Amino acid sequence: MAWHNWFRDECGKKCKVSTRTKLKGETYQALANFKGLAKQDPKSISLKEFTTESLAYASATYSIAKVDMYRRTLSNSICESNL
């Protein structure tokens, strides 16, 4: 029986990787060297970029009325953040 590491990749998909070890101690050592579990720094974007990306996604996914609602909400957020 080999030990396995479960993790989520950059797309959020659940993945399993075998450590190819049978001993728990060796598994912990393999886990320490495993790069798939290393936390990556989150990407930082401005509110303006977020608005642009969100509205592009919404216009491709939702109805025109829903996109207008998002546009109004996000424009109000931008105006309030400048205060």
C-alpha positions as a Markdown table, in Angstrom:
| # | Residue | x | y | z |
|---|---|---|---|---|
| 1 | Met | 0.0 | 0.0 | 0.0 |
| 2 | Ala | 1.4 | 3.4 | -1.0 |
| 3 | Trp | 0.5 | 6.7 | 0.6 |
| 4 | His | -1.2 | 9.4 | -1.6 |
| 5 | Asn | -1.4 | 13.2 | -1.4 |
| 6 | Trp | -4.7 | 14.9 | -2.3 |
| 7 | Phe | -4.6 | 18.5 | -3.4 |
| 8 | Arg | -6.3 | 21.0 | -5.7 |
| 9 | Asp | -4.5 | 22.3 | -8.7 |
| 10 | Glu | -4.5 | 25.9 | -10.0 |
| 11 | Cys | -7.8 | 25.3 | -11.7 |
| 12 | Gly | -9.4 | 24.0 | -8.5 |
| 13 | Lys | -9.5 | 20.4 | -9.7 |
| 14 | Lys | -9.0 | 17.7 | -7.1 |
| 15 | Cys | -5.9 | 15.6 | -7.8 |
| 16 | Lys | -4.1 | 12.7 | -6.2 |
| 17 | Val | -0.4 | 11.9 | -6.4 |
| 18 | Ser | 1.3 | 8.8 | -5.0 |
| 19 | Thr | 4.3 | 9.3 | -2.7 |
| 20 | Arg | 5.5 | 5.9 | -3.8 |
| 21 | Thr | 6.4 | 5.1 | -0.2 |
| 22 | Lys | 5.0 | 2.6 | 2.3 |
| 23 | Leu | 6.3 | 4.2 | 5.5 |
| 24 | Lys | 4.5 | 7.1 | 7.1 |
| 25 | Gly | 7.8 | 8.9 | 7.9 |
| 26 | Glu | 8.9 | 8.8 | 4.2 |
| 27 | Thr | 5.5 | 10.1 | 3.2 |
| 28 | Tyr | 5.9 | 13.2 | 5.4 |
| 29 | Gln | 9.3 | 13.8 | 3.8 |
| 30 | Ala | 7.9 | 13.4 | 0.3 |
| 31 | Leu | 5.1 | 15.7 | 1.3 |
| 32 | Ala | 7.6 | 18.4 | 2.4 |
| 33 | Asn | 9.2 | 18.2 | -1.0 |
| 34 | Phe | 6.0 | 18.1 | -3.0 |
| 35 | Lys | 5.5 | 21.4 | -4.9 |
| 36 | Gly | 1.8 | 20.8 | -5.8 |
| 37 | Leu | 0.8 | 21.8 | -2.3 |
| 38 | Ala | 2.8 | 24.9 | -2.1 |
| 39 | Lys | 0.6 | 28.0 | -1.6 |
| 40 | Gln | 0.9 | 30.5 | -4.4 |
| 41 | Asp | 0.5 | 34.2 | -3.8 |
| 42 | Pro | -2.8 | 35.4 | -4.9 |
| 43 | Lys | -2.9 | 37.6 | -8.0 |
| 44 | Ser | -3.6 | 41.2 | -7.0 |
| 45 | Ile | -5.7 | 43.3 | -9.4 |
| 46 | Ser | -7.2 | 46.8 | -9.2 |
| 47 | Leu | -10.9 | 47.4 | -8.7 |
| 48 | Lys | -11.1 | 48.8 | -12.3 |
| 49 | Glu | -9.5 | 45.6 | -13.7 |
| 50 | Phe | -11.9 | 43.4 | -11.6 |
| 51 | Thr | -14.9 | 45.4 | -12.9 |
| 52 | Thr | -13.8 | 45.0 | -16.5 |
| 53 | Glu | -13.2 | 41.2 | -16.2 |
| 54 | Ser | -16.4 | 40.7 | -14.2 |
| 55 | Leu | -18.6 | 42.6 | -16.7 |
| 56 | Ala | -17.0 | 40.7 | -19.6 |
| 57 | Tyr | -17.8 | 37.4 | -17.9 |
| 58 | Ala | -21.3 | 38.5 | -17.0 |
| 59 | Ser | -22.1 | 39.7 | -20.5 |
| 60 | Ala | -21.1 | 36.3 | -21.9 |
| 61 | Thr | -23.1 | 34.4 | -19.3 |
| 62 | Tyr | -26.1 | 36.4 | -18.1 |
| 63 | Ser | -29.0 | 38.4 | -19.6 |
| 64 | Ile | -28.7 | 42.0 | -20.5 |
| 65 | Ala | -30.8 | 43.1 | -17.4 |
| 66 | Lys | -28.5 | 41.1 | -15.1 |
| 67 | Val | -25.4 | 42.6 | -16.7 |
| 68 | Asp | -26.9 | 46.1 | -16.2 |
| 69 | Met | -27.5 | 45.3 | -12.5 |
| 70 | Tyr | -23.8 | 44.2 | -12.1 |
| 71 | Arg | -22.6 | 47.3 | -14.0 |
| 72 | Arg | -24.6 | 49.6 | -11.6 |
| 73 | Thr | -23.4 | 47.8 | -8.5 |
| 74 | Leu | -19.8 | 47.8 | -9.6 |
| 75 | Ser | -19.9 | 51.5 | -10.6 |
| 76 | Asn | -21.3 | 52.3 | -7.2 |
| 77 | Ser | -18.5 | 50.4 | -5.6 |
| 78 | Ile | -15.9 | 52.3 | -7.5 |
| 79 | Cys | -17.5 | 55.7 | -6.6 |
| 80 | Glu | -17.6 | 54.7 | -2.9 |
| 81 | Ser | -14.0 | 53.5 | -2.9 |
| 82 | Asn | -12.8 | 56.9 | -4.1 |
| 83 | Leu | -14.3 | 58.7 | -1.0 |
